[in-house]
Amino acid sequence: LDALKAAVIEGEADEIGTLVENAINAGLEPNEITEKALTAAMNEIGVDFGAGRVFLPQVLLSAEAMRSAFIKLKEKFPAASESTKGTVVLATVKGDVHDLGKNIVGALLENSGFNLIDLGKDVPAEDIVAAARDNKAAIVGLCALMTTTMTEIDEVIRQLKEQNINAKVMVGGAALTQEYADEAGADYYASDGVVALNIANEIIGGN
């Protein structure tokens, strides 16, 4: 697991498949591999990125390595990757084209058993609300990296309430804070992908 975690941190996607197979052959369960190697690695990268110790290209490489590991796990354990926990609609709000953080959150959620509907970036409020309604989403995850697009989060929350959609709203992104989330009426604020995953598990567990 340590070698797999290190490979994700270093972004060594080429070695990931072999390391995942080694972990499986050693008798490790998919959940253990995900939690102790893949999620742990991205958590560490997230902390280092926030502290300025690593930079965006490295984060992208790590995210790609993590994705390769998840693909290999799904090949070996198709049943373990089936969605069982509920539906999450995920989007970067209208006017914002940053999606690295959202993609990391999405990968963690999808590979932890959630049914993920990723609407992408620069998504209008109406589309997010429609997706939440049509798919009976348990959680709506909203990302904004720029302060100029934060008002779009307010608009999504307003429309969700207007249409009596009971999905829990989780927000995150560089521009956001817990205080803003509270003011906007969001149910949860996630400072990084691992926190988002933990919150999602809490929400589904509490339903």
VEXTIFI-994025 format. One record per residue (C-alpha): x, y negated, z. Coordinates in steps of 0.2 Angstrom, whole numbers, plus 5000, padded with zeros to 4 digits. Last residue first. Layout:
! residues N
XYZ/...
END
This chain:
! residues 207
484649565027/486049535040/487249655031/486949565015/487349395023/488849465033/489649555017/489449385007/490249295021/491749415021/491949405003/491849215003/493149205017/494249315006/494049204991/494449044999/493748905010/492048965010/490648855015/488948935020/487048895020/487148745009/486048595014/487148465005/487548385022/488148545029/489148585014/489948415014/490448435032/491148615029/492248535015/492248534996/493348454983/494548604982/493148734979/491748824989/489948834991/488848974997/486948964995/485849105003/484449154990/482649114996/482049034980/480548924984/480548834968/480848664976/482148744987/483148814973/482948644964/483648544978/485148664981/485648654962/485548464963/486548444979/487848554970/487848444955/488248304967/489948384969/490448354951/491348194953/492348264969/493148384957/493448574961/491648624962/491048804965/489348874968/488949044974/487049094975/486749244986/485349364987/484949344969/483149404963/483849414945/482649304937/482649174951/484449164954/484749154935/483449024933/484248914947/485948924939/485348884922/484348734928/485848664938/486848654922/488448764921/490148684917/491048854921/490549034920/488849114923/489549254933/488149384938/488949494950/488149654957/489049674974/490049834977/491749764984/492449764966/491149634961/491349524976/493249514975/493349494956/492049354958/492949264971/494549264961/493549204946/492749064956/494449004962/495149004944/493648924937/493948744934/492848664920/491748554931/490448444923/489048564927/489348674942/490648824943/489448974944/489149134953/487449224955/487649364968/486549524968/486449654981/487549774990/487549934980/488449894964/489350044957/491250034960/491350184971/490450294959/491650254945/493150304956/494650344945/494250224931/493550094943/495150094953/496150064937/495149914932/495249854950/497149864949/497249774933/496149634940/497349614955/498749594942/497849464933/497449374949/499249384954/499849304937/498549164939/499149124956/500949124950/500449004936/499548894949/501048864961/501748944976/502348874993/501148724992/500248765008/498548794999/499548904986/500349005001/498749035009/497849094993/499349204989/499149285006/497349315004/497649374986/498849504993/497649555008/496249584995/497249694984/498249794997/497349825014/495549785008/495549854990/496650004994/495650045010/494050035000/494650144986/495150284999/496950335001/497350514998/499250494993/498650534975/497550374976/499050264982/500150334969/498850304956/498650124961/500550104960/500650174943/499250064937/500049904945/501749914937/501349824922/500349694931/501849624941/501049464948/502249454962/500849454975/500049594966/501649694965/501949664984/500249724989/500449884978/502249914987/501449885004/500050005000/
END
